């Protein structure tokens, strides 16, 4: 396999053409200390980014406070016009942005193009809110009085974003924050900082005022912690691991500020005996191996009724054997590498532990055939059977291209299986019986349930988790409102006689 090792994302005239620098209070800054960025396809470092410290945090927050005051007083239509220009520029640079995602994250170019369409959708939904009703007028207790509940921005928002969708999740948080009149400081993942930097360049070109948006690269333990603890931070929005979310929530509690957490998942994919089996197989396949299984809504464990279990496994394994793993810049590739060596090792250890506990590898395991010695972070699409519901591979988030398939005997058993993990983000139900489908949506303890379809989630919905999968969310009007706070105004205009 020939790998494209030099995507032209750092060429002169590109969004990153003058060398990756971070945006601090409207200024593009470098630092003496830097952090490497690795191409998952080759395993090689191909550029570096600045490593911010607490002084950069102070500078960014000070600039944000000043810029936010003016921005919040602009009419919603003016803010929307800036977001519309961001959309136009993202469309103009869509292929370049997709190539940046591939270079630093490893997903296929087809998936990366889809991610950039997600960027557009998030900004488009946010700017459409210029038509929404803001606040409310409540019936007052007597004549010549008004009781008004207003929506106002929070101030300076801090966004901590992950590596699996580095462009889309930037937009998911930046778009509503800006549209509601806030300033926002983004801390991208150490692993995938380039997408945020490129999109920040576009935001600046589109007319986002200096200081209103900053992107600080560097170690999360340094930059992220300083941002979370800063006394001027008014809200924290996080997409990431449950462990990180719990730590951030504890720190934020000391300041009593709002926190939005979209954390880990362990989505069950339930196939009842009457399901449309070919459709269930195809959707289970897509929901497991999208982005090399590195999606919080991925099909992490599939439960199949015993009456169709063998047939489902046979059809599914046949599809997996045909899955094309290869150069993510090739339009024909269906799956790229894992994002990092650390993530590769984590998945490998989980598969080995499952096999040691009695699981059987139907296909895959370890590196794909032909890529045994390749330095990229390749992991073969893997299917496990002989798995019990209490195994770690079924209970803990894998976040990789590995699927345990478990048989079940009846409705009550599978609902108990599905609800048995501490996660509660996404669940899938496949059945042709509407009663079974609707009963399952009642009984599944998850923030979102897909019936006879898979994602991705839609921007007008509300992507929110239950239990250890998080608090709140950024999507739809429910997510949009999380970037606001309410002020109640009591007015008496009766005068004195």
C-alpha positions in Angstrom: 0.0 0.0 0.0 1.3 3.4 -0.9 0.7 6.1 1.7 0.4 9.8 1.0 2.9 11.0 3.6 2.9 14.7 2.6 -0.6 16.3 2.4 -0.1 19.9 1.3 -1.7 21.4 4.4 1.5 23.3 5.4 2.1 24.7 1.9 2.6 28.5 1.4 -0.8 30.2 1.1 -2.7 27.5 3.0 -4.6 28.1 6.3 -1.5 26.8 8.2 1.0 27.9 5.6 3.0 30.3 7.9 3.6 27.5 10.4 1.1 26.4 13.0 0.8 29.2 15.6 -1.8 29.7 18.3 -4.3 32.5 18.4 -4.0 34.5 21.6 -6.3 37.5 22.1 -6.3 38.3 18.3 -2.6 37.7 17.8 -0.9 34.7 16.2 1.8 33.6 18.6 4.6 31.0 18.7 6.5 29.8 21.7 10.0 28.4 22.3 8.6 25.2 23.7 6.6 23.2 21.2 4.4 20.1 21.0 4.7 17.5 18.2 1.9 16.6 15.9 2.0 13.0 14.5 0.4 11.6 11.4 -1.3 8.4 12.5 -1.0 6.9 9.0 2.8 7.0 9.1 3.5 7.2 12.9 5.8 10.2 12.1 5.9 13.7 13.5 5.2 16.1 10.6 4.9 19.5 12.5 4.8 21.1 15.9 2.6 23.6 17.6 3.2 26.1 20.4 3.1 25.0 24.0 1.1 27.6 25.9 1.5 28.4 29.6 -0.5 30.3 32.2 0.7 33.7 30.9 -1.0 33.0 27.6 -4.2 32.0 29.4 -4.2 35.3 31.3 -3.6 37.2 28.0 -6.4 35.4 26.2 -8.9 35.8 29.1 -8.2 39.5 29.4 -8.7 40.1 25.7 -11.9 37.9 25.8 -13.4 40.0 28.6 -12.9 43.2 26.7 -14.1 41.9 23.3 -17.1 40.2 24.7 -18.6 43.4 26.1 -18.8 45.0 22.7 -19.9 41.8 20.9 -22.8 41.1 23.3 -24.3 44.5 22.5 -24.4 43.8 18.8 -27.8 42.9 17.4 -28.3 39.1 16.8 -28.5 39.8 13.0 -25.0 41.3 13.0 -23.6 38.4 14.9 -25.3 36.0 12.5 -23.8 37.8 9.5 -20.3 37.0 10.8 -21.3 33.4 11.3 -22.6 33.3 7.7 -19.3 34.5 6.4 -17.6 31.7 8.4 -19.9 29.2 6.6 -18.9 30.7 3.2 -15.2 30.5 4.0 -15.5 26.9 5.3 -17.2 25.9 2.1 -14.4 27.6 0.1 -11.7 25.8 2.1 -13.6 22.5 2.6 -11.1 20.2 0.9 -8.1 21.8 2.7 -9.9 21.5 6.0 -10.7 17.8 5.3 -7.0 17.1 4.5 -6.0 18.7 7.8 -8.4 16.3 9.7 -6.9 13.3 7.8 -3.3 14.3 8.5 -3.7 14.8 12.2 -6.5 12.4 13.1 -6.3 9.5 10.6 -10.0 9.2 9.5 -10.6 8.6 5.8 -10.9 11.6 3.5 -14.6 10.6 2.8 -15.3 10.8 6.5 -13.3 14.0 6.9 -15.3 15.7 4.2 -18.5 14.7 6.0 -17.0 16.2 9.2 -16.5 19.5 7.4 -20.1 19.4 6.3 -20.9 19.1 10.0 -18.8 22.2 10.7 -21.1 24.1 8.2 -24.2 22.6 9.8 -23.3 23.7 13.3 -22.6 27.3 12.3 -25.7 27.3 10.0 -28.0 26.2 12.8 -26.5 28.8 15.3 -26.9 31.7 12.9 -30.5 30.6 12.2 -31.2 31.5 15.8 -31.3 35.2 15.0 -35.0 34.5 14.5 -35.6 32.8 17.8 -37.7 34.3 20.7 -35.3 35.6 23.4 -36.7 35.5 26.9 -40.3 36.0 27.9 -42.8 38.4 29.3 -44.6 36.9 32.3 -48.0 38.1 33.5 -47.4 40.6 36.3 -49.1 40.7 39.7 -50.9 44.1 39.0 -51.5 46.7 36.4 -48.7 49.0 35.1 -46.1 46.5 35.9 -44.0 44.1 33.7 -42.2 41.0 34.6 -39.5 40.2 32.0 -37.2 37.2 31.9 -34.3 38.0 29.6 -31.6 35.8 28.1 -28.0 37.1 28.3 -24.6 35.7 27.5 -22.5 34.2 30.2 -19.2 35.9 29.3 -16.0 34.0 28.7 -16.6 30.3 27.8 -13.9 27.7 27.9 -14.2 24.8 25.4 -12.2 21.6 25.9 -12.4 19.5 22.7 -11.3 16.0 21.9 -9.3 14.4 19.1 -11.9 12.2 17.3 -13.8 15.1 15.6 -11.4 18.0 15.9 -13.1 20.2 13.4 -16.8 19.4 14.0 -16.6 19.8 17.7 -14.8 23.1 17.4 -17.8 24.3 15.5 -20.3 22.6 17.8 -19.1 24.8 20.7 -17.8 28.0 19.0 -20.9 28.6 16.9 -23.5 28.8 19.7 -21.1 30.5 22.0 -20.5 33.3 19.5 -24.1 33.6 18.4 -25.3 34.0 22.0 -22.9 36.9 22.6 -20.1 35.1 24.4 -16.3 35.0 24.0 -14.8 31.6 23.8 -11.3 30.1 24.4 -10.7 26.7 22.8 -8.2 24.2 24.2 -7.9 21.5 21.4 -6.6 18.0 22.1 -2.8 17.7 22.2 -3.1 15.1 19.5 -5.2 17.1 17.0 -4.6 20.8 17.4 -4.4 21.8 13.7 -8.1 21.8 12.8 -8.9 24.3 15.6 -6.1 26.5 14.4 -7.2 26.4 10.8 -10.8 27.1 11.7 -9.7 30.0 14.0 -7.9 31.5 11.0 -11.2 31.3 9.0 -13.1 32.9 11.9 -10.7 35.8 12.0 -10.9 36.3 8.3 -14.7 36.2 8.6 -14.7 39.2 10.9 -14.8 37.6 14.4 -13.4 40.5 16.5 -9.9 40.2 17.9 -9.9 38.7 21.4 -13.4 37.1 21.0 -11.9 33.8 20.0 -8.6 32.3 21.1 -7.1 28.8 20.5 -4.4 27.8 23.0 -2.4 24.7 22.2 -0.3 22.7 24.7 -0.6 20.3 27.5 -4.0 19.9 29.0 -2.6 19.7 32.5 -1.2 23.1 32.1 -3.4 25.1 29.7 -6.7 23.3 30.4 -6.3 23.5 34.1 -5.4 27.2 34.1 -8.4 28.0 31.9 -10.8 26.0 34.1 -9.5 27.6 37.3 -9.3 31.2 36.0 -11.6 33.4 38.0 -13.1 35.1 34.9 -14.1 31.8 33.2 -18.0 31.8 33.2 -18.7 28.4 31.6 -16.9 25.2 30.7 -18.0 23.0 27.8 -16.2 19.7 27.4 -16.4 16.8 25.0 -14.0 14.0 26.2 -13.5 11.1 28.5 -15.6 10.4 31.6 -12.4 10.6 33.7 -11.5 14.0 32.4 -15.1 15.2 32.7 -15.3 14.2 36.4 -12.1 16.0 37.2 -13.3 19.2 35.4 -16.7 19.0 37.2 -15.0 18.8 40.5 -12.8 21.9 39.7 -15.7 23.9 38.4 -17.9 23.1 41.4 -15.5 25.3 43.5 -16.5 28.3 41.4 -20.2 27.3 41.0 -20.2 27.9 37.2 -22.2 26.0 34.6 -20.5 22.9 33.0 -21.7 21.0 29.9 -20.2 17.6 29.6 -20.4 15.2 26.7 -18.5 12.2 27.8 -17.9 8.5 27.1 -20.4 6.0 25.8 -20.9 2.3 25.5 -23.8 2.1 23.0 -25.8 -1.1 22.9 -27.1 -2.2 19.5 -30.1 -4.4 20.0 -31.3 -6.7 17.3 -34.6 -8.5 18.0 -35.7 -11.7 16.3 -38.1 -9.9 13.9 -35.6 -7.3 12.8 -34.9 -6.6 9.1 -31.6 -8.6 9.4 -29.7 -7.3 6.3 -30.4 -3.7 7.4 -29.4 -4.4 11.0 -26.1 -6.0 9.8 -25.3 -3.0 7.5 -26.1 -0.4 10.2 -24.3 -2.3 12.9 -21.3 -2.4 10.6 -21.4 1.3 9.8 -22.0 2.3 13.5 -19.0 0.2 14.7 -16.3 1.0 12.2 -16.9 4.7 11.4 -13.8 6.7 12.2 -12.0 3.4 13.2 -14.6 3.0 16.0 -13.5 6.3 17.6 -17.0 7.8 18.1 -18.8 8.2 21.4 -22.0 7.0 19.7 -20.4 3.9 18.1 -22.0 0.5 18.3 -19.8 -0.7 21.2 -21.7 -3.9 21.9 -24.2 -5.8 19.8 -27.0 -7.9 21.4 -28.7 -10.3 19.0 -31.7 -12.5 19.7 -30.6 -16.1 19.9 -33.0 -17.1 17.1 -31.0 -15.0 14.6 -27.7 -14.9 16.3 -25.7 -17.3 14.1 -27.1 -15.8 10.9 -26.3 -12.3 12.1 -22.7 -13.2 13.0 -22.1 -14.9 9.7 -23.4 -11.9 7.7 -21.6 -9.4 9.8 -18.2 -11.2 9.7 -18.5 -11.5 5.9 -18.9 -7.7 5.7 -16.0 -7.1 8.0 -13.7 -9.4 5.9 -14.4 -7.1 3.0 -13.8 -3.8 4.8 -11.0 -1.9 3.0 -8.4 -0.6 5.5 -5.9 1.7 3.9 -4.5 5.1 3.1 -7.1 7.5 4.5 -6.4 10.0 1.6 -7.6 7.3 -0.9 -11.3 7.7 -1.7 -11.6 3.9 -1.8 -10.5 3.3 1.8 -13.2 2.6 4.4 -11.1 2.8 7.5 -7.9 4.5 8.5 -5.6 4.0 11.5 -6.1 4.6 15.2 -5.2 8.1 16.2 -2.1 7.3 18.3 0.2 4.6 19.5 -1.3 5.0 23.0 -4.8 4.4 21.7 -3.7 1.4 19.7 -2.1 -0.2 22.7 -5.2 0.3 24.8 -7.4 -1.4 22.3 -4.9 -4.3 21.8 -4.8 -4.8 25.6 -8.6 -5.0 25.8 -8.8 -7.6 23.0 -6.1 -9.7 24.6 -7.8 -9.6 28.0 -11.1 -10.6 26.4 -9.5 -13.6 24.6 -7.8 -14.6 27.9 -11.3 -14.5 29.5 -12.7 -16.8 26.9 -13.8 -14.6 24.0 -13.3 -16.0 20.4 -11.9 -13.9 17.6 -14.1 -14.4 14.6 -12.0 -12.0 12.5 -9.3 -9.4 13.0 -7.3 -8.9 16.2 -4.0 -6.9 16.2 -2.7 -5.4 13.0 -4.3 -5.9 9.6 -2.7 -8.5 7.3 0.0 -6.8 5.2 0.5 -4.0 7.7 2.3 -6.0 10.4 5.5 -4.0 10.2 4.0 -0.7 9.1 4.8 2.2 11.5 1.2 3.6 11.2 -1.3 2.9 14.0 -3.3 0.3 12.1 -5.7 -2.0 14.0 -7.7 -4.7 12.2 -11.5 -4.6 12.3 -12.3 -7.2 14.9 -15.3 -9.3 15.9 -15.6 -11.3 19.1 -18.1 -13.9 20.1 -18.2 -16.3 23.1 -18.5 -13.1 25.2 -20.5 -12.7 28.4 -22.1 -9.5 29.4 -20.0 -9.1 32.5 -16.7 -9.0 30.6 -14.7 -5.7 30.5 -14.9 -5.7 26.7 -18.7 -5.4 27.0 -18.8 -3.1 30.1 -15.9 -0.6 29.4 -15.6 1.8 26.4 -13.2 0.3 23.8 -13.2 3.3 21.4 -11.7 1.2 18.6 -12.7 -1.1 15.8 -13.7 -4.1 18.0 -17.2 -5.5 18.4 -18.3 -8.0 20.9 -21.6 -9.8 19.9 -23.7 -11.3 22.7 -26.8 -13.4 22.3 -30.0 -12.8 24.4 -33.2 -14.7 25.0 -35.9 -12.2 25.8 -36.8 -8.6 26.1 -36.3 -8.3 29.8 -32.8 -9.8 29.6 -31.6 -7.5 26.8 -32.8 -4.4 28.5 -31.0 -5.4 31.6 -27.9 -6.1 29.6 -28.1 -2.7 27.8 -28.6 -0.7 31.0 -25.9 -2.6 32.9 -23.0 -0.2 32.2 -22.4 3.2 33.9 -22.8 4.9 30.5 -26.0 6.3 29.1 -25.3 8.2 25.8 -26.7 6.3 22.8 -28.6 3.1 22.2 -29.9 1.4 19.0 -33.0 -0.8 18.6 -33.8 -2.9 15.6 -37.3 -4.4 15.3 -40.3 -4.4 13.0 -42.7 -4.4 16.0 -43.7 -0.8 16.9 -44.7 -1.9 20.4 -41.3 -3.4 21.1 -39.6 -0.3 19.7 -41.5 2.2 21.7 -41.3 0.1 24.9 -37.6 -0.1 24.5 -37.3 3.7 24.1 -39.2 3.9 27.5 -37.0 1.4 29.2 -33.5 2.2 27.9 -31.6 4.6 30.2 -29.9 6.6 27.5 -30.0 10.2 26.4 -30.7 9.3 22.8 -32.2 6.2 21.2 -32.1 5.3 17.5 -34.8 3.0 16.2 -34.0 1.2 12.9 -31.4 3.8 12.0 -28.0 5.0 13.0 -26.4 8.5 13.3 -24.8 10.8 13.2 -27.0 12.9 15.4 -28.7 15.9 13.9 -27.9 19.5 14.7 -31.5 20.3 15.5 -31.7 17.5 18.1 -30.2 17.4 21.5 -27.1 15.2 21.9 -27.0 14.5 25.6 -25.9 11.7 27.9 -27.3 10.2 31.1 -25.4 8.8 34.0 -21.6 8.8 33.5 -22.0 10.0 29.9 -22.4 13.6 30.8 -24.5 16.6 31.6 -26.2 18.8 29.0 -25.1 19.1 25.4 -24.5 21.7 22.6 -27.0 20.8 19.9 -30.4 22.2 19.0 -32.3 24.9 20.9 -31.7 23.1 24.2 -28.0 23.1 23.7 -28.1 26.7 22.4 -29.8 27.9 25.6 -27.0 26.5 27.7 -24.7 29.3 26.5 -27.1 31.8 28.1 -28.1 32.9 31.6 -31.4 34.4 32.7 -32.0 37.8 34.2 -35.4 38.6 35.7 -36.4 42.3 35.4 -39.3 43.8 37.4 -40.7 47.1 36.1 -43.2 49.4 37.6 -44.3 52.3 35.5 -47.3 53.5 37.5 -45.7 56.6 38.8 -46.7 58.4 42.0 -49.9 60.6 42.3 
